[in-house]
Amino acid sequence: MDLEKIIDRLFESARHQPVSERVPYAFEKRIMARLKVEKAVDPLTFWSRALWKAVAPCMAAACLVAGIASFSGPKAPPGNLSLSFENSVIYSGSFFSEVW
């Protein structure tokens, strides 16, 4: 059958049905209760949930990297932090001078 003919038949039969003013019992209360249950979707809610779920893995990764960094690499002599700081500053300056 042709879909257009079926739709036309349905519309024609709907036109012949009498209009009813009757509303189902407690219809308004059911609709209002459903509106209270369904909350508006906030896009930031999804981001905040995802970020809170990512806190633990990120902290674990940060602790792992910090542990690896503290047990590897060149060791500075203990108690001589000024020399370590000075070497770090000089190295960073030389790095940027090579780039430019």
SULMOBEL-V542106 format. One record per residue. N is the residue number from 1. RES is the residue in three letters. PHI is phi in radians with two decimals (none if undefined). Layout:
n res phi
N RES PHI
N RES PHI
This chain:
n res phi
1 MET none
2 ASP -1.41
3 LEU -1.11
4 GLU -1.12
5 LYS -1.17
6 ILE -1.12
7 ILE -1.12
8 ASP -1.08
9 ARG -1.11
10 LEU -1.10
11 PHE -1.12
12 GLU -1.13
13 SER -1.20
14 ALA -1.22
15 ARG -1.20
16 HIS -1.47
17 GLN -1.34
18 PRO -1.24
19 VAL -1.33
20 SER -1.91
21 GLU -1.66
22 ARG -1.33
23 VAL -1.97
24 PRO -1.06
25 TYR -1.07
26 ALA 1.00
27 PHE -1.11
28 GLU -1.11
29 LYS -1.13
30 ARG -1.14
31 ILE -1.16
32 MET -1.14
33 ALA -1.15
34 ARG -1.19
35 LEU -1.15
36 LYS -1.19
37 VAL -1.25
38 GLU -1.42
39 LYS -1.70
40 ALA -1.20
41 VAL -1.43
42 ASP -1.82
43 PRO -1.13
44 LEU -1.26
45 THR -1.10
46 PHE -1.11
47 TRP -1.14
48 SER -1.15
49 ARG -1.12
50 ALA -1.14
51 LEU -1.19
52 TRP -1.18
53 LYS -1.24
54 ALA -1.52
55 VAL -1.11
56 ALA -1.11
57 PRO -1.10
58 CYS -1.17
59 MET -1.14
60 ALA -1.11
61 ALA -1.14
62 ALA -1.13
63 CYS -1.14
64 LEU -1.12
65 VAL -1.14
66 ALA -1.13
67 GLY -1.14
68 ILE -1.15
69 ALA -1.17
70 SER -1.33
71 PHE -1.72
72 SER -2.26
73 GLY 1.60
74 PRO -1.19
75 LYS -1.76
76 ALA -1.54
77 PRO -1.08
78 PRO -1.11
79 GLY 1.53
80 ASN -2.00
81 LEU -1.28
82 SER -1.16
83 LEU -1.18
84 SER -1.11
85 PHE -1.13
86 GLU -1.11
87 ASN -1.13
88 SER -1.13
89 VAL -1.16
90 ILE -1.13
91 TYR -1.10
92 SER -1.14
93 GLY -1.17
94 SER -1.22
95 PHE -1.12
96 PHE -1.27
97 SER -1.22
98 GLU -1.28
99 VAL -1.22
100 TRP -1.52
